[in-house]
Amino acid sequence: MANAVLKVTVDEALAPGAGFDTLIDARSPAEFAEDHLPGAVNWPTLDDAERDRVGTLYVQDSPLAARKVGAALAARNIARHLDAHLADRPREWRPLVYCWRGGQRSGSLALVLAQIGFRTAQLQGGYKAFRARVRADLDVLPSRLSYRVLCGRTGSGKTRLLQALHEAGAQVLDLEGLARHRGSILGGMPGLPQPTQKRFDTLVWQALSGFDAARPVYVESESAKIGSLRVPQALLAAMHGHGQPLRIATADAARITMLLDDYRDSTLDPEPLCRLLDGLVELRGRERVAHWQALARAGRWPELVGRLMAEHYDPLYERSMQRSYPGLAQAPRIDLARGDAAEMAAAAQALIALPAP
C-alpha cells in the first residue's frame, strides 16, 4: 500500500532518535562532493551534465521545456537507483530524501519510494536549510565547551599528542585532520586535497555536536586559516577566550626527527618543496630562501629543517602565541625529549590528570 511522503524539518531530521535508516542526497555528484548531511548517500536524480543541460534549457528556452527533459532524465535515473539499491530493503525501511531546496529532485524520488510502500520522508528546505543550521550552530556551539589547547612550536608533536589523547579516551578536536592540512605554507598533505569550506564547516559542526560539555576538549592551537580553510570564528574566540593553554616543549632534535618523518615525501623530490619556499620570499628575503632551497637540493634535510625552525617557524609561533595566549608562560608545561609513542602516551595521561583551571 502506498504511503504519503512525510515532510520533516531540519530539527526533526537531526533530533536524537529520528529513526531514519538512510539519508539520500538526490543532488548531483558535484553538489554532494561539495558537502552533504553526515552519513548521507548520493542517489542523484540528475547527474552533473544533466543538471547543467536542464538549467540551460530553463534559461534559454522555457521552464516547460526544462521540466519535460528533466522529468525524462529523472525517471531513468530513479529507475536505475531502484534496481541498484532496493533489492534488500525491508518494508520497514525509512529513508529521508533531500535535494538543494527540498523541491522537485528530492520530491520525485521520495514520491516513488513512498508509492512502493516505504515510510519515506522529505527534508523541508533541503540542503540549504541544513547549511543554515550548521552556520547558526557554529556561532553558539563552541562557547558551550571547555578547551585544553596544545601550544607548541612547529614539529613539537602536537598532532601525535592529540592522537595519544584520543587513544586514551579523551575528547579530541583534530582541526588539521579535518582540514587535511598541517597548517603552514608547506603543510599540504600529498594526494589529499583539502575539503571545501562548506564540507570543513560540516565536519567541525559534527565533531562539536558530539562532544560532552561536561568534559574538556583537547585541540591544537591554530591560526585563523588552515591551508585555504577558515576556522570558525566563534571556535577561535572560545579557544582564545576561555581555553586552558598547555605548553608542549619538545627538544629540537626530536622536532627535526618528527618533521622529517611528517614531510618525508618532500625528500624524494625537492623541487615541489622549493617552489613552495618561493612563497616565503616576501617575508624572509630572496637570499635566505635561496639558501634553504640549496640545502633541499643538496639533500641536507636535517640542516634545512633546523634552519626553517629557527629562522621562520619559531619566530612566527612566538608572535602568534603572545597575541592569542598572553598567559602561556604560566600555563602547565609538558616536556618531550624524544616524541616517540611511549612518551606521547605518558604525556597524554599527564594532561588528562591535570586539574581544571
C-alpha positions as CSV (number, residue, x, y, z in Angstrom):
1,M,0.0,0.0,0.0
2,A,1.3,3.4,-1.0
3,N,2.3,5.9,1.8
4,A,2.3,9.6,1.8
5,V,5.6,11.4,1.8
6,L,6.2,12.9,5.3
7,K,7.7,16.4,5.3
8,V,10.2,16.9,8.1
9,T,12.2,20.0,9.3
10,V,16.0,20.0,9.8
11,D,15.4,20.0,13.6
12,E,13.3,16.9,13.3
13,A,15.7,15.2,10.9
14,L,18.7,15.8,13.2
15,A,16.9,15.0,16.5
16,P,18.2,12.1,18.5
17,G,16.2,9.0,17.7
18,A,14.8,10.4,14.5
19,G,15.0,6.9,13.2
20,F,15.8,7.3,9.5
21,D,17.6,4.3,8.1
22,T,19.2,6.1,5.1
23,L,19.8,9.7,4.3
24,I,19.5,10.0,0.5
25,D,21.0,13.1,-1.2
26,A,19.3,13.5,-4.6
27,R,21.6,16.3,-5.8
28,S,24.2,15.9,-8.5
29,P,27.6,14.3,-7.6
30,A,29.4,17.6,-7.7
31,E,26.9,19.1,-5.2
32,F,27.3,16.1,-3.0
33,A,31.1,16.3,-3.1
34,E,31.0,19.9,-2.0
35,D,29.1,19.0,1.2
36,H,26.3,16.8,2.4
37,L,24.5,15.8,5.5
38,P,26.5,13.4,7.8
39,G,26.1,9.8,6.7
40,A,24.2,10.6,3.5
41,V,24.5,8.6,0.3
42,N,24.2,10.0,-3.2
43,W,21.4,8.9,-5.4
44,P,21.4,11.8,-8.0
45,T,18.1,12.5,-9.7
46,L,20.2,14.3,-12.3
47,D,23.9,13.9,-12.8
48,D,26.2,17.0,-13.3
49,A,25.9,17.2,-17.1
50,E,22.1,16.6,-16.9
51,R,21.7,19.3,-14.3
52,D,23.6,21.8,-16.5
53,R,21.5,20.8,-19.5
54,V,18.2,21.3,-17.8
55,G,19.4,24.6,-16.3
56,T,20.4,25.9,-19.7
57,L,17.1,24.9,-21.2
58,Y,15.3,26.7,-18.3
59,V,17.1,29.9,-19.1
60,Q,17.4,29.8,-22.8
61,D,14.1,28.1,-23.8
62,S,11.4,27.8,-21.1
63,P,10.6,26.3,-17.7
64,L,8.2,23.8,-19.5
65,A,10.9,22.6,-21.9
66,A,13.3,22.2,-19.0
67,R,10.8,20.2,-17.0
68,K,10.0,17.9,-19.9
69,V,13.6,16.9,-20.4
70,G,14.3,16.9,-16.6
71,A,11.4,14.6,-15.9
72,A,12.5,12.0,-18.5
73,L,16.1,12.1,-17.2
74,A,15.0,11.9,-13.6
75,A,12.7,8.9,-14.3
76,R,15.5,7.0,-15.9
77,N,17.9,7.8,-13.1
78,I,15.4,6.9,-10.4
79,A,14.7,3.6,-12.1
80,R,18.5,2.8,-12.0
81,H,18.6,3.6,-8.3
82,L,15.7,1.3,-7.6
83,D,17.3,-1.5,-9.5
84,A,20.7,-0.9,-7.7
85,H,19.6,-0.3,-4.1
86,L,16.2,-1.6,-3.2
87,A,16.5,-5.4,-3.5
88,D,17.4,-5.9,0.2
89,R,15.3,-3.1,1.7
90,P,12.6,-4.4,4.1
91,R,9.1,-2.9,4.2
92,E,10.0,-1.1,7.4
93,W,12.9,0.8,5.8
94,R,12.7,4.6,6.5
95,P,14.6,6.8,4.0
96,L,14.9,10.6,4.3
97,V,15.4,12.3,0.9
98,Y,16.7,15.8,0.3
99,C,18.0,18.0,-2.5
100,W,19.1,21.6,-2.7
101,R,15.9,23.3,-1.5
102,G,13.6,20.3,-0.9
103,G,11.9,20.7,-4.3
104,Q,11.4,18.6,-7.4
105,R,14.5,16.5,-7.4
106,S,14.0,15.0,-3.9
107,G,10.3,15.2,-4.3
108,S,10.2,12.9,-7.3
109,L,12.4,10.3,-5.7
110,A,10.6,10.5,-2.4
111,L,7.2,10.1,-4.2
112,V,8.4,6.9,-6.0
113,L,9.7,5.4,-2.8
114,A,6.5,6.2,-0.9
115,Q,4.4,4.7,-3.7
116,I,6.4,1.5,-3.4
117,G,5.3,1.4,0.3
118,F,8.3,2.7,2.2
119,R,7.8,5.2,5.0
120,T,9.6,8.0,3.2
121,A,10.4,11.5,4.4
122,Q,11.5,14.6,2.5
123,L,13.6,17.3,4.1
124,Q,11.9,20.7,4.0
125,G,14.2,23.3,2.7
126,G,16.7,20.7,1.6
127,Y,20.5,21.0,2.0
128,K,20.1,24.8,2.1
129,A,18.2,24.5,5.4
130,F,20.8,22.2,6.8
131,R,23.6,24.6,5.8
132,A,21.8,27.4,7.6
133,R,21.5,25.2,10.7
134,V,25.3,24.4,10.6
135,R,26.2,28.1,10.2
136,A,23.9,29.1,13.1
137,D,25.2,26.3,15.4
138,L,28.8,27.2,14.7
139,D,28.2,30.6,16.2
140,V,27.0,29.1,19.5
141,L,28.2,25.6,20.0
142,P,31.9,26.5,20.6
143,S,31.1,28.6,23.7
144,R,29.3,25.7,25.4
145,L,32.5,23.6,25.6
146,S,35.7,23.9,27.6
147,Y,39.0,23.5,25.8
148,R,42.5,22.4,26.6
149,V,44.7,23.9,23.9
150,L,48.0,22.3,23.0
151,C,50.5,25.1,22.3
152,G,53.9,24.2,21.0
153,R,56.3,25.2,18.2
154,T,56.2,23.6,14.8
155,G,57.3,20.0,15.0
156,S,56.5,19.6,18.7
157,G,54.3,16.6,18.1
158,K,51.0,18.2,18.9
159,T,49.1,16.1,16.3
160,R,50.8,12.9,17.7
161,L,49.8,14.0,21.2
162,L,46.2,14.6,20.1
163,Q,46.2,11.0,18.7
164,A,47.5,9.7,22.0
165,L,44.9,11.6,23.9
166,H,42.2,10.2,21.6
167,E,43.5,6.6,22.2
168,A,43.4,7.3,26.0
169,G,39.7,8.2,25.8
170,A,39.9,12.0,25.8
171,Q,37.7,14.2,23.6
172,V,39.8,15.5,20.8
173,L,39.1,18.0,18.0
174,D,41.7,17.5,15.3
175,L,41.2,20.5,13.1
176,E,44.2,19.8,10.9
177,G,43.0,16.3,10.3
178,L,39.5,17.6,9.3
179,A,41.1,20.2,7.1
180,R,43.6,17.7,5.6
181,H,46.4,20.2,6.1
182,R,49.2,20.7,8.6
183,G,48.6,24.4,8.9
184,S,51.6,26.1,7.2
185,I,52.7,27.1,3.7
186,L,54.4,23.7,3.5
187,G,51.6,21.8,5.2
188,G,49.6,20.3,2.3
189,M,49.1,16.5,2.5
190,P,50.3,14.7,-0.7
191,G,47.5,13.2,-2.6
192,L,44.9,14.6,-0.2
193,P,43.2,17.8,-1.4
194,Q,41.5,19.9,1.2
195,P,37.7,19.7,1.6
196,T,35.6,22.6,0.6
197,Q,34.9,25.3,3.2
198,K,31.3,24.0,3.5
199,R,32.5,20.4,4.0
200,F,35.0,21.6,6.6
201,D,32.3,23.5,8.4
202,T,30.1,20.5,8.5
203,L,32.8,18.2,9.8
204,V,33.7,20.7,12.6
205,W,30.0,21.1,13.4
206,Q,29.6,17.3,13.5
207,A,32.5,17.0,15.9
208,L,31.4,19.8,18.2
209,S,27.8,18.4,18.3
210,G,29.1,15.0,19.5
211,F,31.1,16.3,22.5
212,D,30.1,16.0,26.1
213,A,30.1,19.5,27.6
214,A,31.0,18.2,31.0
215,R,34.4,17.0,29.7
216,P,37.2,19.1,28.2
217,V,38.0,19.0,24.5
218,Y,41.7,18.8,23.6
219,V,42.6,20.9,20.5
220,E,45.8,22.2,18.9
221,S,46.4,25.9,18.8
222,E,45.6,27.1,15.3
223,S,45.7,30.3,13.3
224,A,42.6,31.7,11.6
225,K,43.2,29.6,8.5
226,I,44.4,26.0,8.0
227,G,45.7,26.0,4.4
228,S,42.8,27.6,2.4
229,L,40.1,26.9,5.0
230,R,38.9,29.3,7.7
231,V,38.5,28.1,11.2
232,P,35.0,29.1,12.5
233,Q,35.5,32.5,14.2
234,A,33.4,31.5,17.3
235,L,35.6,28.5,17.9
236,L,38.8,30.5,17.8
237,A,37.3,33.1,20.1
238,A,36.3,30.3,22.6
239,M,39.8,28.7,22.4
240,H,41.5,32.1,22.9
241,G,39.0,33.5,25.4
242,H,38.5,30.7,27.9
243,G,40.6,27.8,26.7
244,Q,43.3,26.4,29.0
245,P,46.6,26.7,27.2
246,L,49.1,23.8,27.7
247,R,52.8,24.3,26.8
248,I,54.3,21.5,24.8
249,A,58.1,21.9,25.0
250,T,59.9,19.4,22.7
251,A,63.6,19.1,22.3
252,D,64.8,20.5,18.9
253,A,66.4,17.2,17.9
254,A,63.1,15.4,18.4
255,R,61.3,18.2,16.5
256,I,63.6,17.7,13.5
257,T,63.1,14.0,13.5
258,M,59.3,14.3,13.6
259,L,59.2,16.9,10.9
260,L,61.4,14.8,8.6
261,D,59.0,11.9,9.2
262,D,55.9,14.1,8.6
263,Y,57.4,15.5,5.4
264,R,59.4,12.5,4.1
265,D,57.6,12.7,0.8
266,S,59.3,16.0,0.2
267,T,62.7,14.4,0.5
268,L,62.0,12.2,-2.5
269,D,61.9,15.2,-4.9
270,P,62.9,18.6,-3.6
271,E,61.6,20.7,-6.4
272,P,57.9,20.9,-5.3
273,L,59.2,22.0,-1.8
274,C,61.5,24.6,-3.4
275,R,58.5,26.0,-5.3
276,L,56.5,26.3,-2.1
277,L,59.5,28.0,-0.4
278,D,59.3,30.7,-3.1
279,G,56.1,31.8,-1.3
280,L,58.3,32.9,1.6
281,V,60.5,35.3,-0.4
282,E,58.5,38.4,0.5
283,L,58.6,37.5,4.2
284,R,62.1,36.2,4.6
285,G,64.0,37.6,1.6
286,R,65.3,36.1,-1.6
287,E,68.8,35.3,-0.3
288,R,67.6,33.3,2.7
289,V,65.0,31.4,0.7
290,A,67.6,30.6,-2.0
291,H,69.9,29.2,0.8
292,W,67.0,27.0,2.0
293,Q,66.4,25.8,-1.5
294,A,70.1,25.0,-2.0
295,L,70.0,22.9,1.2
296,A,67.0,21.0,-0.1
297,R,68.6,20.3,-3.5
298,A,71.7,19.1,-1.7
299,G,69.7,16.7,0.4
300,R,70.9,18.3,3.6
301,W,67.5,17.8,5.2
302,P,68.2,18.0,9.0
303,E,70.1,21.2,8.4
304,L,67.3,22.6,6.3
305,V,64.6,21.7,8.9
306,G,66.7,23.2,11.7
307,R,67.1,26.5,9.8
308,L,63.4,26.7,8.9
309,M,62.5,26.2,12.5
310,A,64.9,28.8,13.9
311,E,64.6,31.4,11.1
312,H,60.9,31.1,10.1
313,Y,58.5,28.9,12.1
314,D,59.7,29.7,15.7
315,P,59.6,33.5,15.4
316,L,56.1,33.2,13.8
317,Y,55.0,30.9,16.6
318,E,56.2,33.2,19.4
319,R,54.4,36.3,17.9
320,S,51.2,34.3,17.4
321,M,51.2,32.8,20.9
322,Q,51.8,36.2,22.5
323,R,48.7,37.5,20.7
324,S,46.4,34.5,21.3
325,Y,47.5,33.2,24.7
326,P,49.2,36.0,26.7
327,G,49.3,33.9,29.8
328,L,51.0,30.9,28.2
329,A,54.3,31.4,30.2
330,Q,52.4,30.5,33.3
331,A,50.5,27.5,31.8
332,P,51.1,23.9,32.7
333,R,54.1,22.5,30.7
334,I,54.8,19.1,29.2
335,D,58.4,18.4,28.3
336,L,59.1,15.9,25.5
337,A,62.6,14.6,24.8
338,R,62.0,12.0,22.1
339,G,58.4,12.3,20.8
340,D,58.1,8.5,20.5
341,A,54.8,6.6,21.0
342,A,55.6,5.7,24.6
343,E,56.4,9.2,25.6
344,M,53.3,10.6,23.9
345,A,51.1,8.1,25.7
346,A,52.6,9.1,29.1
347,A,52.2,12.8,28.2
348,A,48.6,12.2,27.3
349,Q,47.9,10.6,30.7
350,A,49.7,13.5,32.4
351,L,47.5,16.0,30.6
352,I,44.3,14.1,31.4
353,A,45.3,14.1,35.0
354,L,45.6,17.9,35.2
355,P,43.0,19.6,37.4
356,A,40.6,22.0,35.8
357,P,41.9,25.6,35.9
